[in-house]
Amino acid sequence: MKKYLLITLTAFSIYVISDDLDLGADFQPGDKITASEFNSKFNELKVAAQSPKDSDLIGAWNCKVVSAYQKGGLTQINGGFLWTKDAILTLSETDNVSSISSPKIWTTSVNDVLYNTNDLNGTYSLIGNLFMPRNGENTESNGEAFLVNMTSKNQFSLSRIQSGGGAAINLYIICNK
């Protein structure tokens, strides 16, 4: 079962990376390229292929939250069945210790970003490609898990793979610096 889950997550990660990764214009036959252009494309691939580190996520991010459920503050997308809202997600730390041992801090500008609650802050741990937030003291909503996809050093997405005890409303979150 664990091998099946690992294969499924790996395949999903490769699909998401290949779908979102923008390396710029393709080189054409006969193009002269500089080492910096060549290295730039490979550095983008390197970022997308590796598991994110705590330091990759630290900062303030402009995020778009997408949900399949209508909830206060969400706007329907073009009359379809998806709903969205914008939020600022700030990830910070008080030390340089791994978030596994020393959880980092998350705050949002609006509610219902990582949880279906009014909590605007909490802590999180990053374990490989898994972002696992906890909100305040409300343990019934804890247990969330998101798959992190770093599409570049200035963009990542969170895809919910495990809902906590509260009602799950967010399916996908994409964040840009």
ZAFI-277052 format. One line per 2 residues: their letters; for each residue y, x, z of N, C-alpha, C. Coordinates in steps of 0.05 Angstrom, whole numbers, plus 5000, padded with zeros to 4 digits. Each point is the difference from the previous one (the first is absolute). Layout:
<sites>
a	Y X Z Y X Z Y X Z ~ ...
</sites>
This chain:
<sites>
mk	4976 5017 5000 5024 4983 5000 5025 5017 5000 ~ 5000 5022 5016 5023 5017 5001 5005 5013 4973
ky	4979 5008 4986 5002 5013 4974 5012 4980 4980 ~ 4991 4975 5001 5011 4980 4982 5029 4996 5005
ll	5009 4998 5025 5028 4997 5007 5016 5023 4990 ~ 4990 5025 5004 5014 5024 4991 5003 5000 4970
it	4979 4993 4985 5001 4999 4971 5020 4979 4991 ~ 5000 4977 5012 5018 4978 4993 5029 5008 5005
lt	5006 5012 5023 5027 5008 5007 5009 5023 4981 ~ 4983 5018 4993 5006 5022 4982 5007 4989 4972
af	4983 4982 4990 5004 4988 4974 5026 4985 5000 ~ 5006 4985 5021 5025 4984 5002 5024 5019 5000
si	4998 5022 5015 5022 5019 5002 5006 5013 4973 ~ 4979 5007 4986 5004 5012 4973 5013 4980 4982
yv	4991 4975 5000 5012 4979 4984 5030 4997 5006 ~ 5006 4997 5026 5028 4996 5008 5017 5024 4993
is	4990 5025 5004 5015 5023 4994 5006 5002 4970 ~ 4979 4995 4984 5004 5002 4971 5019 4978 4990
dd	5000 4977 5013 5017 4978 4992 5030 5005 5007 ~ 5006 5011 5023 5027 5003 5009 5012 5028 4994
ld	4984 5020 4995 5010 5027 4997 5015 5003 4974 ~ 5025 5009 5002 5017 5004 4977 5006 5030 4998
lg	4989 5013 4980 5005 5029 4997 5022 5006 4979 ~ 5014 4979 4992 5021 5004 4980 4988 5000 4972
ad	5017 5008 4981 4991 5000 4972 4977 5019 4995 ~ 4982 4991 4982 4978 5017 4992 5010 5023 4983
fq	4986 5023 5001 5006 5022 4982 4988 4993 4973 ~ 5014 5008 4979 4991 4995 4973 4991 5026 4988
pg	4982 4999 4980 4991 5024 4987 5023 5016 4989 ~ 5000 5026 5006 5022 5017 4991 5023 5003 5019
dk	5001 4983 5021 5022 5001 5019 4999 5027 5015 ~ 5023 5012 5004 5002 5023 5018 5007 4990 5027
it	4984 5008 5020 5005 4990 5027 5005 5024 5018 ~ 5016 4996 5020 5005 5021 5020 4980 4998 5022
as	4998 5022 5014 4981 5001 5023 5008 4979 5021 ~ 5026 4995 5003 5009 4981 5020 4993 4971 4992
ef	5001 4994 4974 4992 4973 4991 4970 4996 5005 ~ 4984 5021 4993 4971 4999 5003 4993 4998 5030
ns	5012 5017 5016 4995 4999 5029 5008 4974 5013 ~ 5022 4988 4990 5009 4975 5011 4979 4978 4997
kf	4988 4998 4977 4979 4980 4995 4976 5005 5018 ~ 4992 5025 5002 4977 5006 5017 5006 4996 5030
ne	5024 5004 5008 5008 4995 5028 4998 4970 5006 ~ 5009 4983 4981 4998 4971 5004 4970 4992 5002
lk	4983 5011 4984 4972 4995 5001 4988 5008 5027 ~ 5009 5024 5010 4990 5010 5025 5007 4981 5023
va	5025 4991 5000 5009 4981 5021 4983 4975 5000 ~ 4996 4989 4975 4985 4975 4998 4970 5003 5007
aq	4989 5023 4995 4971 5004 5004 4993 5006 5029 ~ 5018 5010 5016 4993 5007 5028 5006 4978 5019
sp	4987 5001 5023 5005 4980 5021 5028 5006 5011 ~ 5015 4979 5006 5027 5005 5011 4999 5013 5028
kd	5020 5015 5006 5004 5011 5027 5021 4985 5014 ~ 5001 5002 5027 5021 4987 5015 5027 5006 4989
sd	5005 5026 4993 5027 5008 4991 5007 4987 4973 ~ 4981 4992 4984 5005 4986 4975 5013 4973 5004
li	4994 4987 5022 5009 4973 5005 5025 4998 5017 ~ 5007 5021 5014 5023 4999 5018 5025 4995 4984
ga	5016 4980 5010 5026 4995 4987 5004 4970 4997 ~ 5023 4993 4988 5007 4971 4995 4992 4994 4972
wn	4986 4977 4996 4990 4992 4975 5009 4972 4993 ~ 5009 4995 4975 5007 4974 4990 4974 4988 4989
ck	4992 4978 5012 4973 4989 4994 5003 4971 4989 ~ 4981 4993 4983 4996 4973 4990 4973 4991 5010
vv	5001 4978 5015 4976 4989 5012 4991 4977 4982 ~ 4974 4999 4992 4990 4979 4984 4978 4985 5015
sa	5001 4974 5000 4981 4984 5015 4991 4976 4983 ~ 4976 4990 5007 4990 4976 4986 5007 4975 5016
yq	5015 5003 5022 5006 4977 5017 5030 4998 5003 ~ 5009 4975 5000 5029 4995 5005 5004 5003 5030
kg	5021 5014 5007 5007 5004 5028 5031 5003 5000 ~ 5012 4993 5022 5029 5003 5002 5010 5027 4991
gl	5021 5000 4983 5011 5025 4991 4988 5010 4974 ~ 4978 4988 4991 4988 5008 4974 5010 4983 4977
tq	5003 5012 4977 5010 4986 4976 4977 4999 4980 ~ 4996 4976 4988 4979 4997 4980 5007 5016 4975
in	4980 5013 4989 5004 5017 4976 4995 4982 4975 ~ 5022 4994 4986 4999 4986 4974 4983 4975 5000
gg	5000 4985 5022 4985 4975 5001 4970 5003 5002 ~ 4990 5025 5003 4972 5005 5002 4990 4996 5029
fl	4977 5012 5005 4988 4996 5027 5005 5024 5018 ~ 5016 5019 4992 5007 5023 5017 5028 4997 5011
wt	5003 5012 5024 5026 4999 5014 5008 5028 5007 ~ 5026 5006 5002 5009 5027 5005 5024 5000 5018
kd	5005 5023 5012 5024 5006 5015 5005 5030 5000 ~ 5025 5007 5004 5007 5028 5002 5004 5008 5029
ai	4993 5024 5006 5002 5010 5028 5004 5030 5000 ~ 5012 5010 5021 5001 5029 5005 4979 5006 5021
lt	4982 5018 4993 4979 5009 5018 5007 5029 5007 ~ 5004 5005 5026 5007 5027 5009 4976 5011 5016
ls	4990 5023 4992 4978 5013 5013 5011 5026 5013 ~ 4996 5003 5026 5012 5023 5013 4980 5012 5021
et	5007 5023 5010 4983 5014 5019 5017 5013 5022 ~ 4988 5005 5022 5014 5013 5022 4988 5028 5004
dn	4979 5007 4986 4987 5026 5002 4986 5007 4973 ~ 4990 5024 4997 4986 5008 4976 4970 4999 5002
vs	4990 4986 5021 4971 4997 5004 4990 4979 4981 ~ 4975 5002 4990 4988 4981 4982 5002 4972 5012
si	5004 4980 4983 5003 4972 5009 4973 4990 5011 ~ 4978 5013 4995 4975 4992 5011 5001 5004 5031
ss	5011 5023 5008 5003 5006 5029 5025 4989 5012 ~ 5021 4999 4984 5026 4991 5010 5012 4981 4980
pk	4994 4973 5003 5010 4981 4980 5030 5002 4995 ~ 5007 4996 4975 5028 5000 4991 5012 4972 5003
iw	5025 4998 4994 5015 4975 5005 5007 4987 4974 ~ 4997 4973 4998 5009 4985 4977 5020 4979 5010
tt	5021 4996 4983 5019 4978 5005 5006 4987 4973 ~ 5007 4974 5001 5007 4986 4975 5026 4986 5004
sv	5014 4995 4978 5025 4986 5000 4997 4970 5003 ~ 4977 4989 4993 4994 4972 5002 4972 4996 5011
nd	4994 4976 5009 4973 4995 5011 4980 4994 4978 ~ 4975 4998 5007 4978 4994 4982 4997 5020 4977
vl	5003 5026 5007 4995 5021 4980 4972 5010 5002 ~ 4993 5012 5023 4973 5009 5004 4982 4980 5014
yn	5012 4980 5013 4986 4980 5015 5013 4973 4997 ~ 4986 4979 5005 5011 4973 5000 5010 4994 5028
tn	5021 5015 5008 5011 4997 5027 5030 5005 4998 ~ 5014 4996 5022 5028 5007 5001 5005 5029 5009
dl	4979 5015 5004 5003 5028 5008 5013 5016 4978 ~ 5020 5016 5007 5014 5017 4981 4993 5030 5004
ng	4981 5006 5018 4993 5028 5004 4973 5002 5013 ~ 4990 5024 5000 4974 5006 5012 4992 5029 4994
ty	4975 5006 5001 4991 5027 4995 4978 4999 4978 ~ 4994 5024 4989 4979 5001 4980 4986 5027 5001
sl	4976 5000 4989 4985 5025 4996 4992 5001 4971 ~ 5000 5024 4989 4991 5004 4972 4974 5016 5001
ig	4979 4988 4989 4974 5013 5000 4991 5002 4971 ~ 5002 5023 4987 4995 5002 4972 5019 4983 4984
nl	4989 4981 4984 5016 4981 4985 5004 4974 5015 ~ 4993 4998 5025 5003 4976 5016 5024 5000 5018
fm	5017 4981 4997 5024 4996 5017 4993 4978 5019 ~ 4999 5006 5026 4991 4980 5020 5023 4995 5020
pr	5015 4979 4996 5023 4994 5018 4991 4983 5024 ~ 5015 5003 5021 4998 4982 5024 5028 4989 5005
ng	5001 4975 5008 5027 4989 5005 5003 4995 5030 ~ 5022 5009 5011 5007 4995 5027 4977 4997 5020
en	5002 4980 5016 4979 4994 5020 4982 4977 4991 ~ 5004 4989 4976 4985 4978 4991 4973 5009 4988
te	4980 5002 5016 4974 5011 4991 4985 4981 4982 ~ 5006 4974 5000 4985 4982 4982 5005 5006 4971
sn	5022 5012 4992 5006 5006 4973 4992 5029 4992 ~ 4992 5016 5019 4992 5027 4994 4973 5001 4987
ge	4994 5022 4987 4976 5003 4985 5005 5000 4970 ~ 5025 4999 4993 5007 5001 4971 4993 5028 4989
af	4993 5001 4975 4996 5025 4986 5009 4997 4971 ~ 5015 5019 4991 5010 5001 4972 4990 5025 4986
lv	4994 4998 4975 4994 5023 4984 5027 5010 4989 ~ 5005 5026 5005 5025 5013 4991 4995 5013 4972
nm	5018 4994 4982 4999 5013 4974 5027 5014 4995 ~ 5000 5026 5001 5025 5016 4995 5002 5003 4969
ts	5018 4986 4988 5003 5002 4971 5019 5023 4993 ~ 5017 5008 5018 5017 5024 4997 5011 5007 5028
kn	5015 5021 5002 5011 5007 5026 5021 4980 5009 ~ 5009 4983 4981 5021 4980 5007 4990 4972 4997
qf	4974 4996 4998 4989 4973 4998 4972 4998 5011 ~ 4994 4979 5015 4972 4995 5008 4997 4970 5002
sl	4975 4992 5000 4994 4971 5004 4979 4998 5023 ~ 5001 4976 5012 4980 4993 5021 4986 4975 4990
sr	4974 5001 4999 4983 4977 4993 4983 4993 5024 ~ 5003 4975 5009 4985 4991 5024 4970 5000 4993
iq	4984 5014 5017 4971 4999 4997 4987 4989 5025 ~ 5015 4997 5022 4989 4988 5024 5022 4985 5014
sg	4995 4975 5005 5020 4983 5014 4994 5002 5030 ~ 5021 4999 5016 4996 4999 5029 4994 4972 5010
gg	5003 4996 5025 4994 4974 5012 5019 4978 4993 ~ 5024 5007 4992 5019 4979 4991 4996 4993 4971
aa	5015 4981 4991 4998 4991 4972 5012 5021 4981 ~ 4985 5008 4980 5009 5019 4981 5017 4987 4979
in	5024 5010 4994 5016 4989 4979 5006 5019 4978 ~ 5000 5026 5005 5008 5019 4980 4976 5012 4985
ly	5001 5000 4974 4978 5011 4985 5007 5029 4991 ~ 5025 5005 4994 5008 5025 4988 5028 5006 5008
ii	5005 5026 5005 5027 5009 5006 5005 5025 4984 ~ 5022 5001 4985 5007 5024 4985 5027 5010 5010
cn	5001 5026 5006 5023 5012 5012 5011 5023 4985 ~ 5027 5002 4998 5014 5022 4986 5020 5012 5019
k	5004 5027 4998 5021 5013 5015 5026 4996 4987
</sites>
